[in-house]
Amino acid sequence: MQLSERQLAVLRRVVEEFVGTGQPVGSKTLVERSDLRVSPSTVRAELAELENLGLLTHPHTSAGRVPTERGYRYYADELLGRLEPQPPAFPLDLTSTSNEVESALQATTEMLSQVTRLLALVSAPPLESATVRHVEVLLLQPNVAMVVVITSSGGVSKRIFSTPESIDTGLVLWAAEYLNESAVGLQLGTRTLRRRFDDPGLRPREREFLALLRPAFAELEHEEQRLFVGGAAGLLGELRQDELEACRRALQLLERRAAALEVIGRSLHSTRTFVRVGGELEDPALSDVALVGAGYGLRTRTLGSVSLLGPVRMDYEKAIRSVRSAAFELSRFVEGVFEDN
């Protein structure tokens, strides 16, 4: 569908006015509140044509128009088609997170929800992307020890184990030194990491002790991918009565993190910004909401996404600008944490 320049201007003004006020938009309002240099009768004709095209509709109690789902889609596509190469600045400072991915993701979620008053969803990097950052092996009692494994994505695994005999303190110190020298920087679940536990150059006693520590690493490999969610209270406080139920259904879906990650994953392609409106989300619980997002990651691979969910009547321009900027900042951050390979 190709609109004329004037039709596109009218559609844009209707969407923006309706998003701002929540009230149907009439021709008189458009002429008074916009820079459209045409008569109300010309605007009425364009409104009628946009309604014939399925981009606008009007409540039976009002002569004003409101956007349809198709109208929002066209408006969002037009915004996506004229994005600046570089996203604008975003009030997100990740320098204080000390390379802790979990802290960075939480900070991004909180800032996005504050800036937009929408529900912010930030997915963590997949576990196969995480690397071992640090290992602690501690002797708690003569025959009880603990191993702590910390990953680059902020994951932590702790395992306490006991043995029939006393544990050699020197063996504990050796294991901590060996694993920090040979395992740090390796990705979870890789053969290279597994070989560190079965190195033929190790003595049998050392391999036996490492076998006791190994479940802490395996536990991290099978953790579910995390999703950070923020801003539910702010979102619900901003909605009209007829939008509350739709967003409550969406929040119920998001309580099942796996389902939410699947919805986002279907929309995510590389780091490009995306908009999904209503039925495009392919879930009945999301039929009356919209999702705006962008991927973040390294030059060679996408690690996760930054998204905003809210009513179909949302400020798409602000949402697109915010997720692009936040994803850009996160990408800069993870470049210092994950290896680009």
VOBA-1610 file (N, C-alpha, C; in pm, whole numbers, padded with zeros to 5 digits, always signed):
BEGIN
Met+00085-00119+00000Met+00000+00000+00000Met+00089+00124+00000Gln+00063+00214-00092Gln+00143+00335-00103Gln+00053+00456-00079Leu+00079+00530+00027Leu+00000+00649+00057Leu+00065+00771-00005Ser-00017+00869-00033Ser+00037+00997-00078Ser+00103+01066+00041Glu+00182+01167+00013Glu+00251+01239+00121Glu+00150+01300+00217Arg+00040+01351+00165Arg-00060+01412+00252Arg-00133+01307+00333Gln-00167+01193+00272Gln-00232+01087+00347Gln-00143+01036+00460Leu-00015+01022+00431Leu+00078+00977+00534Leu+00085+01079+00648Ala+00085+01207+00615Ala+00088+01311+00717Ala-00037+01306+00803Val-00153+01284+00739Val-00279+01277+00815Val-00278+01154+00906Leu-00236+01041+00853Leu-00230+00919+00935Leu-00138+00939+01055Arg-00023+00998+01028Arg+00075+01021+01136Arg+00014+01108+01245Arg-00056+01216+01204Arg-00115+01306+01304Arg-00227+01237+01381Val-00306+01154+01316Val-00413+01084+01386Val-00354+00990+01491Val-00253+00913+01452Val-00192+00820+01547Val-00134+00896+01666Glu-00059+01000+01641Glu+00009+01073+01748Glu-00091+01144+01839Glu-00197+01197+01781Glu-00299+01265+01861Glu-00375+01164+01947Phe-00409+01050+01888Phe-00483+00948+01963Phe-00397+00888+02073Val-00269+00866+02045Val-00177+00815+02148Val-00170+00912+02265Gly-00166+01041+02233Gly-00153+01142+02338Gly-00278+01164+02419Thr-00396+01156+02356Thr-00520+01192+02426Thr-00610+01073+02456Gly-00601+00969+02375Gly-00693+00856+02392Gly-00832+00884+02339Gln-00849+00998+02271Gln-00980+01036+02218Gln-00980+01030+02066Pro-01094+00989+02005Pro-01104+00989+01859Pro-01069+01127+01802Val-01008+01127+01685Val-00954+01250+01628Val-01037+01292+01508Gly-01086+01415+01512Gly-01166+01468+01402Gly-01086+01561+01313Ser-01145+01598+01200Ser-01076+01684+01103Ser-01046+01822+01161Lys-01139+01876+01239Lys-01118+02008+01297Lys-00997+02008+01392Thr-00989+01904+01473Thr-00876+01891+01566Thr-00744+01883+01491Leu-00742+01805+01382Leu-00619+01789+01305Leu-00572+01922+01247Val-00665+02000+01195Val-00628+02127+01133Val-00578+02225+01240Glu-00644+02225+01356Glu-00609+02321+01461Glu-00477+02286+01529Arg-00448+02158+01546Arg-00333+02118+01627Arg-00213+02070+01545Ser-00221+02076+01415Ser-00109+02028+01334Ser-00069+02133+01233Asp+00034+02101+01156Asp+00081+02195+01054Asp+00024+02162+00917Leu-00087+02089+00914Leu-00151+02058+00786Leu-00212+02185+00727Arg-00163+02227+00614Arg-00208+02352+00553Arg-00318+02325+00449Val-00423+02260+00495Val-00537+02228+00408Val-00665+02254+00487Ser-00777+02257+00415Ser-00905+02286+00480Ser-00958+02162+00551Pro-01047+02182+00649Pro-01108+02068+00717Pro-01178+01972+00620Ser-01237+02025+00512Ser-01306+01938+00416Ser-01207+01846+00345Thr-01088+01898+00314Thr-00985+01815+00251Thr-00938+01707+00348Val-00921+01744+00475Val-00880+01647+00576Val-00988+01540+00592Arg-01114+01580+00591Arg-01222+01481+00603Arg-01218+01382+00489Ala-01189+01430+00369Ala-01181+01341+00253Ala-01066+01241+00270Glu-00953+01290+00321Glu-00838+01201+00341Glu-00866+01100+00452Leu-00935+01144+00557Leu-00972+01052+00666Leu-01062+00941+00613Ala-01156+00979+00529Ala-01247+00879+00472Ala-01170+00779+00386Glu-01075+00828+00307Glu-00996+00739+00223Glu-00909+00645+00308Leu-00849+00697+00415Leu-00768+00614+00504Leu-00854+00508+00573Glu-00979+00544+00600Glu-01070+00445+00659Glu-01104+00339+00555Asn-01125+00378+00430Asn-01152+00281+00324Asn-01034+00183+00307Leu-00915+00232+00331Leu-00795+00148+00318Leu-00773+00059+00440Gly-00855+00075+00543Gly-00843-00009+00662Gly-00741+00040+00763Leu-00693+00164+00747Leu-00593+00217+00838Leu-00654+00293+00955Leu-00776+00341+00938Leu-00848+00411+01043Leu-00988+00353+01057Thr-01048+00376+01171Thr-01189+00342+01191Thr-01247+00448+01282His-01376+00444+01305His-01433+00541+01398His-01539+00474+01484Pro-01537+00506+01614Pro-01641+00453+01704Pro-01778+00502+01659His-01877+00420+01681His-02011+00458+01631His-02067+00581+01701Thr-02010+00616+01817Thr-02061+00732+01891Thr-01986+00859+01857Ser-01889+00851+01766Ser-01807+00969+01740Ser-01777+00980+01591Ala-01762+01103+01545Ala-01722+01125+01406Ala-01571+01122+01392Gly-01499+01122+01505Gly-01354+01118+01501Gly-01304+00979+01465Arg-01179+00973+01419Arg-01120+00845+01380Arg-01015+00800+01483Val-00994+00668+01484Val-00886+00609+01564Val-00811+00512+01473Pro-00683+00489+01499Pro-00607+00396+01415Pro-00654+00252+01435Thr-00649+00175+01329Thr-00669+00031+01340Thr-00532-00035+01364Glu-00534-00164+01388Glu-00406-00236+01403Glu-00322-00221+01277Arg-00390-00223+01162Arg-00319-00205+01036Arg-00261-00064+01025Gly-00335+00034+01077Gly-00286+00171+01075Gly-00162+00189+01162Tyr-00164+00129+01280Tyr-00045+00134+01366Tyr+00074+00068+01297Arg+00046-00043+01228Arg+00152-00116+01160Arg+00217-00028+01052Tyr+00133+00038+00974Tyr+00185+00125+00868Tyr+00266+00239+00929Tyr+00214+00297+01035Tyr+00282+00409+01103Tyr+00418+00362+01157Ala+00421+00244+01220Ala+00547+00192+01274Ala+00647+00162+01164Asp+00600+00107+01054Asp+00691+00078+00942Asp+00753+00206+00887Glu+00672+00311+00884Glu+00723+00438+00834Glu+00833+00492+00928Leu+00814+00474+01058Leu+00916+00516+01154Leu+01044+00433+01137Leu+01027+00302+01121Leu+01143+00214+01107Leu+01219+00243+00978Gly+01148+00294+00878Gly+01212+00321+00750Gly+01295+00447+00746Arg+01284+00530+00849Arg+01363+00654+00848Arg+01445+00669+00977Leu+01496+00557+01026Leu+01582+00561+01145Leu+01717+00624+01112Glu+01770+00698+01206Glu+01904+00753+01192Glu+02005+00639+01206Pro+02118+00647+01135Pro+02219+00540+01145Pro+02266+00517+01287Gln+02282+00623+01364Gln+02330+00613+01502Gln+02215+00644+01597Pro+02186+00555+01692Pro+02077+00583+01786Pro+02111+00701+01875Pro+02011+00774+01922Pro+02037+00890+02009Pro+02089+00846+02146Ala+02140+00942+02220Ala+02192+00914+02354Ala+02079+00865+02445Phe+02116+00780+02541Phe+02019+00723+02634Phe+02075+00737+02775Pro+01993+00775+02873Pro+02044+00798+03009Pro+02074+00667+03082Leu+02170+00592+03031Leu+02204+00463+03089Leu+02356+00454+03104Asp+02402+00453+03228Asp+02545+00445+03256Asp+02576+00307+03313Leu+02646+00227+03234Leu+02677+00090+03278Leu+02819+00077+03331Thr+02889+00190+03346Thr+03027+00182+03394Thr+03034+00138+03540Ser+02928+00161+03616Ser+02931+00125+03758Ser+02896-00021+03783Thr+02865-00097+03678Thr+02826-00238+03697Thr+02945-00331+03705Ser+03066-00279+03687Ser+03190-00357+03705Ser+03190-00486+03623Asn+03146-00477+03498Asn+03146-00593+03408Asn+03056-00707+03455Glu+02961-00679+03545Glu+02865-00780+03588Glu+02744-00771+03496Val+02724-00874+03414Val+02617-00871+03314Val+02481-00860+03380Glu+02460-00935+03488Glu+02329-00931+03554Glu+02295-00791+03601Ser+02391-00721+03658Ser+02368-00583+03703Ser+02338-00491+03586Ala+02408-00511+03474Ala+02385-00428+03356Ala+02244-00450+03299Leu+02201-00575+03296Leu+02068-00605+03242Leu+01960-00548+03333Gln+01980-00558+03464Gln+01882-00504+03559Gln+01875-00352+03548Ala+01990-00287+03535Ala+01993-00141+03522Ala+01923-00097+03394Thr+01944-00172+03286Thr+01879-00139+03159Thr+01727-00152+03170Thr+01683-00259+03235Thr+01539-00281+03252Thr+01476-00168+03331Glu+01539-00129+03440Glu+01482-00024+03525Glu+01478+00110+03452Met+01585+00143+03381Met+01587+00272+03312Met+01485+00277+03199Leu+01473+00168+03122Leu+01376+00165+03013Leu+01234+00184+03063Ser+01198+00117+03171Ser+01062+00128+03224Ser+01037+00268+03279Gln+01139+00330+03339Gln+01122+00466+03392Gln+01103+00567+03279Val+01181+00555+03173Val+01178+00652+03064Val+01048+00643+02985Thr+00996+00520+02964Thr+00883+00501+02874Thr+00750+00475+02943Arg+00754+00436+03070Arg+00632+00394+03142Arg+00566+00274+03075Leu+00645+00194+03007Leu+00599+00069+02949Leu+00667-00047+03021Leu+00627-00167+02988Leu+00687-00285+03050Leu+00817-00318+02978Ala+00928-00317+03049Ala+01059-00343+02990Ala+01095-00490+03006Leu+01142-00550+02897Leu+01182-00691+02895Leu+01323-00699+02837Val+01417-00749+02913Val+01554-00761+02867Val+01598-00906+02887Ser+01629-00974+02777Ser+01669-01114+02786Ser+01819-01125+02802Ala+01861-01216+02890Ala+02003-01238+02915Ala+02064-01315+02799Pro+02195-01308+02782Pro+02260-01390+02679Pro+02232-01537+02704Pro+02220-01617+02598Pro+02199-01762+02617Pro+02314-01822+02694Leu+02286-01926+02769Leu+02387-01983+02857Leu+02508-02035+02781Glu+02486-02079+02657Glu+02601-02129+02582Glu+02699-02018+02547Ser+02656-01892+02564Ser+02746-01780+02538Ser+02829-01744+02661Ala+02786-01791+02779Ala+02854-01754+02902Ala+02987-01827+02916Thr+03082-01760+02977Thr+03213-01820+03003Thr+03237-01822+03153Val+03328-01907+03194Val+03367-01913+03335Val+03449-01789+03368Arg+03408-01716+03471Arg+03481-01595+03510Arg+03571-01619+03630His+03522-01697+03729His+03602-01718+03850His+03554-01844+03920Val+03647-01912+03986Val+03616-02034+04060Val+03676-02022+04199Glu+03595-02053+04300Glu+03644-02060+04438Glu+03627-02203+04488Val+03729-02256+04554Val+03720-02387+04620Val+03761-02365+04765Leu+03669-02393+04856Leu+03690-02362+04997Leu+03670-02486+05084Leu+03753-02500+05185Leu+03741-02609+05281Leu+03659-02557+05399Leu+03538-02611+05418Leu+03450-02565+05525Leu+03473-02641+05655Gln+03494-02771+05643Gln+03525-02858+05757Gln+03629-02958+05709Pro+03690-03034+05799Pro+03795-03127+05754Pro+03754-03217+05638Asn+03626-03256+05632Asn+03583-03344+05523Asn+03468-03283+05440Val+03450-03151+05450Val+03343-03082+05375Val+03405-02963+05300Ala+03379-02956+05171Ala+03431-02847+05089Ala+03318-02786+05006Met+03343-02667+04955Met+03244-02598+04870Met+03315-02542+04748Val+03247-02551+04632Val+03297-02490+04510Val+03195-02387+04463Val+03244-02271+04424Val+03160-02162+04372Val+03210-02128+04233Val+03119-02131+04135Val+03154-02098+03997Val+03074-01975+03956Ile+03143-01873+03905Ile+03080-01750+03860Ile+03104-01735+03711Thr+02998-01703+03636Thr+03011-01692+03491Thr+03008-01546+03446Ser+03041-01524+03321Ser+03044-01389+03265Ser+02905-01327+03258Ser+02800-01409+03255Ser+02663-01356+03248Ser+02604-01331+03386Gly+02683-01351+03491Gly+02634-01327+03626Gly+02580-01450+03695Gly+02581-01566+03628Gly+02534-01688+03690Gly+02629-01736+03799Val+02571-01790+03906Val+02652-01840+04017Val+02602-01979+04055Ser+02695-02071+04071Ser+02662-02207+04113Ser+02746-02241+04236Lys+02679-02292+04340Lys+02748-02333+04462Lys+02716-02479+04491Arg+02817-02556+04520Arg+02798-02697+04554Arg+02881-02731+04677Ile+02817-02792+04774Ile+02887-02839+04894Ile+02891-02991+04889Phe+03006-03048+04916Phe+03019-03194+04911Phe+03107-03240+05027Ser+03087-03364+05065Ser+03166-03421+05176Ser+03229-03551+05131Thr+03335-03590+05199Thr+03406-03714+05170Thr+03423-03793+05299Pro+03437-03925+05289Pro+03455-04006+05412Pro+03581-03968+05489Glu+03686-03936+05416Glu+03811-03899+05482Glu+03831-03748+05478Ser+03927-03701+05556Ser+03960-03559+05556Ser+04015-03519+05419Ile+03985-03397+05380Ile+04029-03345+05250Ile+04162-03272+05268Asp+04254-03302+05184Asp+04386-03240+05188Asp+04375-03092+05154Thr+04420-03006+05244Thr+04415-02862+05221Thr+04493-02823+05096Gly+04605-02888+05074Gly+04685-02859+04956Gly+04611-02891+04828Leu+04528-02995+04831Leu+04450-03033+04713Leu+04344-02926+04683Val+04286-02870+04788Val+04186-02764+04772Val+04250-02641+04708Leu+04366-02603+04759Leu+04436-02487+04703Leu+04478-02512+04559Trp+04523-02634+04531Trp+04563-02667+04394Trp+04445-02659+04298Ala+04329-02714+04339Ala+04211-02716+04252Ala+04167-02575+04217Ala+04167-02486+04315Ala+04126-02347+04290Ala+04221-02280+04191Glu+04351-02301+04212Glu+04450-02241+04123Glu+04442-02301+03983Tyr+04426-02434+03975Tyr+04421-02502+03845Tyr+04300-02456+03764Leu+04184-02452+03826Leu+04062-02417+03753Leu+04062-02270+03711Asn+04115-02183+03794Asn+04122-02042+03753Asn+04223-02020+03642Glu+04323-02104+03634Glu+04421-02092+03526Glu+04374-02157+03397Ser+04302-02269+03409Ser+04271-02348+03290Ser+04126-02339+03243Ala+04032-02298+03331Ala+03891-02297+03294Ala+03835-02156+03272Val+03894-02057+03337Val+03842-01920+03321Val+03857-01876+03175Gly+03747-01820+03122Gly+03745-01775+02983Gly+03687-01876+02887Leu+03664-02000+02934Leu+03608-02104+02846Leu+03455-02102+02856Gln+03389-02132+02744Gln+03244-02134+02743Gln+03191-02260+02810Leu+03074-02243+02875Leu+03010-02357+02939Leu+02967-02459+02834Gly+02973-02584+02871Gly+02924-02690+02784Gly+03014-02727+02669Thr+03132-02668+02660Thr+03220-02700+02547Thr+03312-02818+02581Arg+03358-02884+02475Arg+03451-02995+02495Arg+03581-02948+02561Thr+03622-02827+02523Thr+03746-02774+02578Thr+03738-02766+02731Leu+03623-02719+02782Leu+03608-02711+02927Leu+03605-02850+02990Arg+03535-02943+02926Arg+03528-03079+02982Arg+03666-03144+02988Arg+03748-03115+02888Arg+03881-03176+02885Arg+03969-03131+03001Arg+03937-03014+03056Arg+04016-02966+03170Arg+04000-03057+03292Phe+03888-03127+03299Phe+03864-03217+03412Phe+03923-03357+03387Asp+03954-03389+03264Asp+04005-03522+03228Asp+04143-03515+03165Asp+04216-03412+03198Asp+04351-03395+03141Asp+04437-03515+03178Pro+04488-03589+03077Pro+04571-03707+03108Pro+04698-03673+03184Gly+04737-03546+03183Gly+04857-03508+03256Gly+04834-03495+03406Leu+04709-03502+03450Leu+04678-03492+03593Leu+04698-03626+03663Arg+04729-03618+03790Arg+04741-03741+03869Arg+04601-03793+03902Pro+04587-03925+03924Pro+04455-03982+03955Pro+04387-03911+04072Arg+04463-03879+04177Arg+04405-03812+04294Arg+04348-03676+04256Glu+04414-03604+04167Glu+04367-03473+04124Glu+04242-03485+04039Arg+04238-03584+03949Arg+04119-03604+03865Arg+03999-03644+03950Glu+04021-03726+04051Glu+03911-03767+04139Glu+03852-03647+04213Phe+03939-03557+04258Phe+03889-03440+04329Phe+03815-03346+04234Leu+03866-03328+04113Leu+03796-03244+04015Leu+03660-03302+03980Ala+03647-03433+03981Ala+03518-03496+03952Ala+03413-03456+04055Leu+03456-03430+04179Leu+03363-03384+04282Leu+03316-03241+04256Leu+03401-03161+04191Leu+03368-03022+04163Leu+03286-03004+04036Arg+03295-03098+03947Arg+03238-03085+03813Arg+03087-03058+03811Pro+03006-03117+03901Pro+02861-03089+03896Pro+02825-02941+03907Ala+02910-02861+03971Ala+02880-02717+03981Ala+02883-02652+03843Phe+02969-02700+03756Phe+02977-02647+03619Phe+02859-02699+03536Ala+02826-02826+03554Ala+02715-02886+03478Ala+02582-02821+03515Glu+02569-02781+03640Glu+02446-02717+03686Glu+02420-02586+03612Leu+02526-02511+03588Leu+02513-02385+03514Leu+02473-02408+03369Glu+02520-02517+03311Glu+02489-02546+03171Glu+02341-02570+03148His+02268-02612+03253His+02128-02649+03236His+02032-02547+03296Glu+02084-02431+03337Glu+01996-02325+03385Glu+01914-02268+03269Glu+01792-02220+03301Glu+01709-02157+03199Glu+01762-02016+03170Gln+01743-01975+03046Gln+01781-01838+03009Gln+01695-01741+03089Arg+01755-01636+03136Arg+01684-01543+03222Arg+01622-01428+03144Leu+01514-01376+03199Leu+01445-01262+03140Leu+01420-01161+03251Phe+01470-01039+03234Phe+01451-00934+03332Phe+01328-00853+03292Val+01237-00832+03387Val+01110-00764+03361Val+01095-00651+03461Gly+01056-00534+03414Gly+01036-00421+03504Gly+00934-00323+03452Gly+00868-00254+03544Gly+00776-00147+03505Gly+00630-00184+03501Ala+00592-00298+03560Ala+00451-00339+03555Ala+00361-00237+03622Ala+00402-00188+03739Ala+00318-00092+03813Ala+00304+00038+03734Gly+00414+00085+03675Gly+00407+00209+03596Gly+00319+00195+03474Leu+00326+00080+03408Leu+00244+00056+03290Leu+00096+00057+03325Leu+00058-00020+03426Leu-00084-00031+03462Leu-00140+00102+03510Gly-00055+00185+03569Gly-00100+00314+03616Gly-00127+00414+03506Glu-00076+00388+03386Glu-00090+00481+03274Glu-00205+00444+03180Leu-00266+00328+03199Leu-00360+00276+03099Leu-00502+00327+03118Arg-00576+00328+03007Arg-00719+00351+03013Arg-00786+00223+03060Gln-00910+00234+03105Gln-00981+00118+03157Gln-00991+00006+03054Asp-01016+00041+02927Asp-01034-00062+02825Asp-00903-00127+02784Glu-00789-00074+02830Glu-00660-00134+02798Glu-00606-00221+02910Leu-00663-00207+03030Leu-00611-00278+03146Leu-00617-00430+03129Glu-00730-00480+03084Glu-00747-00625+03074Glu-00648-00686+02976Ala-00625-00618+02863Ala-00531-00670+02764Ala-00391-00680+02824Cys-00350-00580+02900Cys-00215-00582+02957Cys-00206-00679+03074Arg-00314-00699+03146Arg-00313-00801+03253Arg-00293-00939+03193Arg-00358-00967+03081Arg-00339-01097+03015Arg-00194-01114+02972Ala-00136-01006+02921Ala+00004-01012+02879Ala+00096-01038+02998Leu+00066-00976+03111Leu+00149-00997+03230Leu+00139-01140+03280Gln+00021-01199+03268Gln+00007-01340+03307Gln+00092-01430+03219Leu+00098-01399+03090Leu+00184-01477+03001Leu+00330-01461+03041Leu+00369-01339+03077Leu+00508-01313+03109Leu+00553-01382+03238Glu+00456-01422+03321Glu+00493-01499+03440Glu+00553-01634+03400Arg+00518-01681+03281Arg+00580-01803+03227Arg+00696-01755+03140Arg+00814-01746+03198Arg+00928-01684+03131Arg+00961-01754+02999Ala+00947-01885+02997Ala+00981-01958+02874Ala+00890-01914+02759Ala+00760-01894+02789Ala+00666-01850+02685Ala+00700-01709+02638Ala+00738-01623+02732Ala+00774-01486+02695Ala+00899-01483+02608Leu+00999-01565+02643Leu+01122-01571+02563Leu+01093-01622+02423Glu+00998-01715+02412Glu+00962-01767+02280Glu+00897-01658+02194Val+00809-01579+02255Val+00744-01470+02181Val+00848-01370+02130Ile+00941-01333+02218Ile+01045-01238+02178Ile+01136-01300+02072Gly+01171-01425+02091Gly+01260-01493+01997Gly+01204-01500+01857Arg+01071-01514+01844Arg+01009-01519+01711Arg+01023-01387+01638Ser+01035-01278+01714Ser+01043-01145+01653Ser+01185-01099+01630Leu+01281-01162+01697Leu+01418-01112+01696Leu+01495-01168+01578His+01549-01080+01497His+01636-01118+01387His+01757-01025+01390Ser+01872-01079+01426Ser+01995-01001+01442Ser+01969-00886+01539Thr+02029-00771+01515Thr+02013-00658+01607Thr+01918-00552+01552Arg+01844-00584+01448Arg+01753-00486+01390Arg+01636-00457+01483Thr+01591-00332+01481Thr+01475-00293+01559Thr+01349-00353+01497Phe+01259-00400+01580Phe+01135-00460+01529Phe+01015-00408+01606Val+00901-00413+01540Val+00772-00379+01601Val+00674-00489+01566Arg+00605-00542+01665Arg+00500-00642+01642Arg+00372-00590+01707Val+00265-00586+01629Val+00140-00526+01674Val+00031-00632+01681Gly-00029-00647+01799Gly-00146-00731+01816Gly-00132-00873+01765Gly-00210-00906+01662Gly-00213-01042+01608Gly-00080-01091+01556Glu+00012-01000+01524Glu+00144-01041+01475Glu+00223-01116+01581Leu+00184-01104+01708Leu+00256-01172+01815Leu+00216-01319+01828Glu+00115-01360+01754Glu+00078-01502+01741Glu+00047-01568+01875Asp-00015-01491+01965Asp-00059-01549+02092Asp-00186-01476+02133Pro-00293-01550+02162Pro-00420-01485+02198Pro-00408-01390+02316Ala-00316-01420+02409Ala-00299-01334+02526Ala-00239-01199+02491Leu-00183-01188+02371Leu-00115-01065+02330Leu-00184-00996+02214Ser-00309-01029+02190Ser-00378-00979+02071Ser-00405-00830+02075Asp-00402-00769+02194Asp-00433-00626+02204Asp-00316-00546+02260Val-00195-00598+02245Val-00077-00525+02290Val+00025-00520+02176Ala+00130-00442+02196Ala+00235-00430+02096Ala+00370-00451+02163Leu+00466-00500+02085Leu+00602-00525+02133Leu+00700-00453+02042Val+00786-00373+02101Val+00890-00301+02027Val+01024-00345+02085Gly+01117-00385+02001Gly+01243-00434+02055Gly+01359-00423+01958Ala+01476-00456+02009Ala+01598-00459+01929Ala+01695-00556+01995Gly+01778-00618+01913Gly+01877-00709+01967Gly+02003-00637+02009Tyr+02078-00699+02099Tyr+02209-00647+02136Tyr+02308-00763+02129Gly+02435-00730+02116Gly+02535-00836+02111Gly+02666-00791+02053Leu+02734-00886+01989Leu+02865-00862+01931Leu+02853-00844+01780Arg+02962-00814+01715Arg+02957-00794+01570Arg+02913-00920+01498Thr+02948-01037+01552Thr+02922-01163+01482Thr+02800-01238+01533Arg+02742-01197+01644Arg+02627-01273+01696Arg+02543-01188+01791Thr+02415-01216+01789Thr+02321-01151+01880Thr+02316-01230+02010Leu+02322-01160+02122Leu+02323-01227+02252Leu+02189-01219+02324Gly+02110-01117+02296Gly+01982-01103+02365Gly+01902-00989+02305Ser+01796-00950+02374Ser+01710-00844+02321Ser+01667-00749+02431Val+01634-00629+02387Val+01578-00524+02472Val+01441-00492+02414Ser+01334-00508+02493Ser+01199-00490+02438Ser+01112-00408+02532Leu+01009-00351+02473Leu+00906-00280+02548Leu+00770-00334+02507Leu+00687-00363+02606Leu+00553-00414+02578Leu+00452-00320+02640Gly+00347-00292+02565Gly+00243-00204+02615Gly+00119-00213+02529Pro+00023-00126+02551Pro-00099-00129+02470Pro-00067-00094+02325Val-00154-00134+02234Val-00136-00098+02093Val-00130+00053+02079Arg-00202+00125+02163Arg-00197+00272+02165Arg-00076+00315+02249Met+00041+00302+02190Met+00162+00344+02260Met+00238+00446+02177Asp+00332+00512+02240Asp+00418+00608+02170Asp+00529+00528+02100Tyr+00503+00489+01974Tyr+00597+00403+01902Tyr+00729+00473+01876Glu+00724+00601+01847Glu+00848+00673+01818Glu+00942+00671+01940Lys+00886+00698+02057Lys+00967+00698+02179Lys+01015+00557+02212Ala+00927+00458+02194Ala+00964+00320+02224Ala+01076+00272+02133Ile+01067+00302+02004Ile+01171+00261+01908Ile+01302+00328+01942Arg+01295+00458+01968Arg+01417+00533+02002Arg+01482+00475+02129Ser+01401+00442+02228Ser+01454+00394+02356Ser+01517+00257+02345Val+01452+00162+02277Val+01510+00027+02269Val+01637+00028+02183Arg+01639+00109+02077Arg+01760+00116+01995Arg+01878+00167+02077Ser+01853+00273+02153Ser+01961+00333+02231Ser+02008+00241+02342Ala+01912+00177+02411Ala+01949+00086+02520Ala+02024-00035+02466Ala+01980-00089+02352Ala+02048-00204+02292Ala+02190-00166+02249Phe+02206-00044+02199Phe+02339+00004+02159Phe+02432+00010+02280Glu+02382+00062+02392Glu+02464+00070+02513Glu+02499-00068+02566Leu+02403-00160+02561Leu+02431-00297+02607Leu+02533-00366+02517Ser+02523-00341+02387Ser+02620-00401+02294Ser+02761-00353+02326Arg+02774-00225+02354Arg+02905-00171+02391Arg+02955-00237+02519Phe+02863-00262+02611Phe+02901-00322+02738Phe+02950-00467+02722Val+02872-00547+02647Val+02907-00690+02638Val+03033-00714+02555Glu+03071-00616+02473Glu+03196-00633+02397Glu+03315-00651+02490Gly+03306-00596+02610Gly+03415-00609+02706Gly+03404-00732+02793Val+03295-00808+02775Val+03273-00925+02861Val+03282-01055+02784Phe+03225-01059+02663Phe+03221-01181+02583Phe+03323-01175+02470Glu+03378-01290+02440Glu+03470-01297+02327Glu+03392-01299+02197Asp+03439-01226+02098Asp+03374-01220+01966Asp+03435-01327+01877Asn+03374-01447+01876Asn+03429-01554+01793Asn+03318-01639+01736
//
